[in-house]
Protein backbone atom coordinates (compact mmCIF):
# COMPACT_ATOMS: atom_id res chain seq x y z
CA UNK A 1 0.00 0.00 0.00
CA UNK A 2 2.86 2.42 0.86
CA UNK A 3 4.44 1.77 -2.52
CA UNK A 4 1.16 2.61 -4.27
CA UNK A 5 0.79 5.87 -2.35
CA UNK A 6 4.44 6.74 -3.07
CA UNK A 7 3.98 6.05 -6.80
CA UNK A 8 0.84 8.19 -6.86
CA UNK A 9 2.68 11.08 -5.16
CA UNK A 10 5.53 10.86 -7.65
CA UNK A 11 3.11 10.81 -10.57
CA UNK A 12 1.29 13.84 -9.19
CA UNK A 13 4.56 15.69 -8.62
CA UNK A 14 5.63 14.98 -12.19
CA UNK A 15 2.39 16.48 -13.51
CA UNK A 16 2.68 19.75 -11.61
CA UNK A 17 4.92 22.34 -13.19
CA UNK A 18 5.59 26.00 -12.62
CA UNK A 19 5.84 28.61 -15.29
CA UNK A 20 9.18 30.42 -15.54
CA UNK A 21 7.59 33.49 -13.94
CA UNK A 22 6.26 31.45 -11.02
CA UNK A 23 9.65 29.78 -10.59
CA UNK A 24 11.42 33.16 -10.62
CA UNK A 25 9.00 34.60 -8.05
CA UNK A 26 9.52 31.59 -5.78
CA UNK A 27 13.31 31.88 -6.12
CA UNK A 28 13.15 35.58 -5.26
CA UNK A 29 10.97 34.87 -2.24
CA UNK A 30 13.31 32.07 -1.04
CA UNK A 31 16.41 34.26 -1.49
CA UNK A 32 15.26 36.90 1.02
CA UNK A 33 17.73 37.01 3.92
CA UNK A 34 16.48 35.65 7.24
CA UNK A 35 17.97 37.83 9.95
CA UNK A 36 17.23 39.19 13.38
CA UNK A 37 18.54 42.07 15.43
CA UNK A 38 18.55 42.21 19.21
CA UNK A 39 17.42 39.76 21.84
CA UNK A 40 13.64 40.25 21.54
CA UNK A 41 13.56 40.13 17.72
CA UNK A 42 15.82 37.07 17.66
CA UNK A 43 13.75 35.17 20.23
CA UNK A 44 10.53 35.86 18.32
CA UNK A 45 12.03 34.78 15.00
CA UNK A 46 13.73 31.69 16.48
CA UNK A 47 10.34 30.75 17.93
CA UNK A 48 8.83 31.15 14.47
CA UNK A 49 11.56 28.90 13.05
CA UNK A 50 10.74 26.20 15.60
CA UNK A 51 7.03 26.55 14.84
CA UNK A 52 7.72 26.32 11.10
CA UNK A 53 9.53 23.00 11.62
CA UNK A 54 6.71 21.68 13.80
CA UNK A 55 4.16 22.66 11.14
CA UNK A 56 6.11 21.70 8.00
CA UNK A 57 8.27 18.71 8.80
CA UNK A 58 6.98 15.17 8.83
CA UNK A 59 9.99 14.28 11.00
CA UNK A 60 10.22 15.08 14.69
CA UNK A 61 12.75 17.56 16.01
CA UNK A 62 15.82 15.61 17.05
CA UNK A 63 18.04 18.50 18.27
CA UNK A 64 16.85 21.91 19.46
CA UNK A 65 19.15 24.53 20.97
CA UNK A 66 19.43 28.32 20.76
CA UNK A 67 21.61 27.89 17.66
CA UNK A 68 20.35 24.71 15.97
CA UNK A 69 17.13 22.92 15.03
CA UNK A 70 17.58 19.53 13.41
CA UNK A 71 14.90 17.03 12.47
CA UNK A 72 15.25 13.29 12.25
CA UNK A 73 15.50 11.79 8.77
CA UNK A 74 15.55 11.55 5.92
CA UNK A 75 14.06 8.08 5.57
CA UNK A 76 15.60 5.92 2.80
CA UNK A 77 13.92 6.42 -0.60
CA UNK A 78 11.48 8.98 0.82
CA UNK A 79 10.70 12.29 -0.92
CA UNK A 80 10.00 13.86 2.48
CA UNK A 81 12.70 16.41 3.36
CA UNK A 82 14.54 16.57 6.66
CA UNK A 83 15.77 19.97 7.86
CA UNK A 84 18.63 21.66 9.69
CA UNK A 85 18.21 25.28 10.72
CA UNK A 86 21.11 27.20 12.20
CA UNK A 87 21.36 30.65 13.76
CA UNK A 88 24.75 32.27 13.18
CA UNK A 89 26.03 35.38 14.96
CA UNK A 90 26.96 38.22 12.62
CA UNK A 91 28.10 40.60 15.38
CA UNK A 92 26.43 43.48 17.14
CA UNK A 93 23.49 41.36 18.29
CA UNK A 94 22.59 40.46 14.72
CA UNK A 95 22.03 36.89 13.55
CA UNK A 96 21.43 35.14 10.27
CA UNK A 97 19.26 32.02 9.95
CA UNK A 98 20.06 29.27 7.49
CA UNK A 99 17.76 26.45 6.36
CA UNK A 100 19.25 23.35 4.80
CA UNK A 101 17.28 20.31 3.83
CA UNK A 102 17.30 17.17 1.84
CA UNK A 103 15.60 13.89 1.15
CA UNK A 104 16.75 10.47 0.05
CA UNK A 105 14.88 10.26 -3.23
CA UNK A 106 16.38 10.38 -6.73
CA UNK A 107 13.31 12.24 -8.02
CA UNK A 108 13.60 15.06 -5.51
CA UNK A 109 11.82 16.23 -2.41
CA UNK A 110 8.12 16.91 -1.93
CA UNK A 111 7.74 19.76 -1.24
CA UNK A 112 10.80 20.93 -3.14
CA UNK A 113 13.61 22.52 -1.17
CA UNK A 114 12.91 25.81 -2.96
CA UNK A 115 9.27 25.71 -1.83
CA UNK A 116 10.37 24.84 1.72
CA UNK A 117 12.89 27.71 1.76
CA UNK A 118 10.30 30.22 0.53
CA UNK A 119 7.81 29.03 3.14
CA UNK A 120 10.47 29.21 5.87
CA UNK A 121 11.49 32.76 4.93
CA UNK A 122 7.86 33.91 4.96
CA UNK A 123 7.14 32.24 8.29
CA UNK A 124 10.19 33.58 10.11
CA UNK A 125 10.26 37.06 8.59
CA UNK A 126 6.52 37.57 8.90
CA UNK A 127 5.22 37.03 5.37
CA UNK A 128 6.16 37.72 1.78
CA UNK A 129 7.14 41.17 0.63
CA UNK A 130 4.75 40.73 -2.28
CA UNK A 131 1.96 38.29 -3.11
CA UNK A 132 3.01 34.67 -3.49
CA UNK A 133 2.81 33.24 -7.01
CA UNK A 134 -0.40 31.42 -7.94
CA UNK A 135 -0.39 27.64 -7.42
CA UNK A 136 1.19 25.53 -10.13
CA UNK A 137 -1.18 24.17 -12.72
CA UNK A 138 -1.23 20.49 -13.71
CA UNK A 139 0.39 19.63 -17.03
CA UNK A 140 -1.69 17.61 -19.43
C-alpha positions as CSV (number, residue, x, y, z in Angstrom):
1,X,0.0,0.0,0.0
2,X,2.9,2.4,0.9
3,X,4.4,1.8,-2.5
4,X,1.2,2.6,-4.3
5,X,0.8,5.9,-2.3
6,X,4.4,6.7,-3.1
7,X,4.0,6.0,-6.8
8,X,0.8,8.2,-6.9
9,X,2.7,11.1,-5.2
10,X,5.5,10.9,-7.7
11,X,3.1,10.8,-10.6
12,X,1.3,13.8,-9.2
13,X,4.6,15.7,-8.6
14,X,5.6,15.0,-12.2
15,X,2.4,16.5,-13.5
16,X,2.7,19.7,-11.6
17,X,4.9,22.3,-13.2
18,X,5.6,26.0,-12.6
19,X,5.8,28.6,-15.3
20,X,9.2,30.4,-15.5
21,X,7.6,33.5,-13.9
22,X,6.3,31.4,-11.0
23,X,9.7,29.8,-10.6
24,X,11.4,33.2,-10.6
25,X,9.0,34.6,-8.0
26,X,9.5,31.6,-5.8
27,X,13.3,31.9,-6.1
28,X,13.2,35.6,-5.3
29,X,11.0,34.9,-2.2
30,X,13.3,32.1,-1.0
31,X,16.4,34.3,-1.5
32,X,15.3,36.9,1.0
33,X,17.7,37.0,3.9
34,X,16.5,35.7,7.2
35,X,18.0,37.8,10.0
36,X,17.2,39.2,13.4
37,X,18.5,42.1,15.4
38,X,18.5,42.2,19.2
39,X,17.4,39.8,21.8
40,X,13.6,40.3,21.5
41,X,13.6,40.1,17.7
42,X,15.8,37.1,17.7
43,X,13.8,35.2,20.2
44,X,10.5,35.9,18.3
45,X,12.0,34.8,15.0
46,X,13.7,31.7,16.5
47,X,10.3,30.7,17.9
48,X,8.8,31.2,14.5
49,X,11.6,28.9,13.0
50,X,10.7,26.2,15.6
51,X,7.0,26.6,14.8
52,X,7.7,26.3,11.1
53,X,9.5,23.0,11.6
54,X,6.7,21.7,13.8
55,X,4.2,22.7,11.1
56,X,6.1,21.7,8.0
57,X,8.3,18.7,8.8
58,X,7.0,15.2,8.8
59,X,10.0,14.3,11.0
60,X,10.2,15.1,14.7
61,X,12.8,17.6,16.0
62,X,15.8,15.6,17.1
63,X,18.0,18.5,18.3
64,X,16.8,21.9,19.5
65,X,19.2,24.5,21.0
66,X,19.4,28.3,20.8
67,X,21.6,27.9,17.7
68,X,20.4,24.7,16.0
69,X,17.1,22.9,15.0
70,X,17.6,19.5,13.4
71,X,14.9,17.0,12.5
72,X,15.3,13.3,12.3
73,X,15.5,11.8,8.8
74,X,15.5,11.5,5.9
75,X,14.1,8.1,5.6
76,X,15.6,5.9,2.8
77,X,13.9,6.4,-0.6
78,X,11.5,9.0,0.8
79,X,10.7,12.3,-0.9
80,X,10.0,13.9,2.5
81,X,12.7,16.4,3.4
82,X,14.5,16.6,6.7
83,X,15.8,20.0,7.9
84,X,18.6,21.7,9.7
85,X,18.2,25.3,10.7
86,X,21.1,27.2,12.2
87,X,21.4,30.7,13.8
88,X,24.8,32.3,13.2
89,X,26.0,35.4,15.0
90,X,27.0,38.2,12.6
91,X,28.1,40.6,15.4
92,X,26.4,43.5,17.1
93,X,23.5,41.4,18.3
94,X,22.6,40.5,14.7
95,X,22.0,36.9,13.6
96,X,21.4,35.1,10.3
97,X,19.3,32.0,9.9
98,X,20.1,29.3,7.5
99,X,17.8,26.5,6.4
100,X,19.3,23.4,4.8
101,X,17.3,20.3,3.8
102,X,17.3,17.2,1.8
103,X,15.6,13.9,1.2
104,X,16.8,10.5,0.1
105,X,14.9,10.3,-3.2
106,X,16.4,10.4,-6.7
107,X,13.3,12.2,-8.0
108,X,13.6,15.1,-5.5
109,X,11.8,16.2,-2.4
110,X,8.1,16.9,-1.9
111,X,7.7,19.8,-1.2
112,X,10.8,20.9,-3.1
113,X,13.6,22.5,-1.2
114,X,12.9,25.8,-3.0
115,X,9.3,25.7,-1.8
116,X,10.4,24.8,1.7
117,X,12.9,27.7,1.8
118,X,10.3,30.2,0.5
119,X,7.8,29.0,3.1
120,X,10.5,29.2,5.9
121,X,11.5,32.8,4.9
122,X,7.9,33.9,5.0
123,X,7.1,32.2,8.3
124,X,10.2,33.6,10.1
125,X,10.3,37.1,8.6
126,X,6.5,37.6,8.9
127,X,5.2,37.0,5.4
128,X,6.2,37.7,1.8
129,X,7.1,41.2,0.6
130,X,4.8,40.7,-2.3
131,X,2.0,38.3,-3.1
132,X,3.0,34.7,-3.5
133,X,2.8,33.2,-7.0
134,X,-0.4,31.4,-7.9
135,X,-0.4,27.6,-7.4
136,X,1.2,25.5,-10.1
137,X,-1.2,24.2,-12.7
138,X,-1.2,20.5,-13.7
139,X,0.4,19.6,-17.0
140,X,-1.7,17.6,-19.4
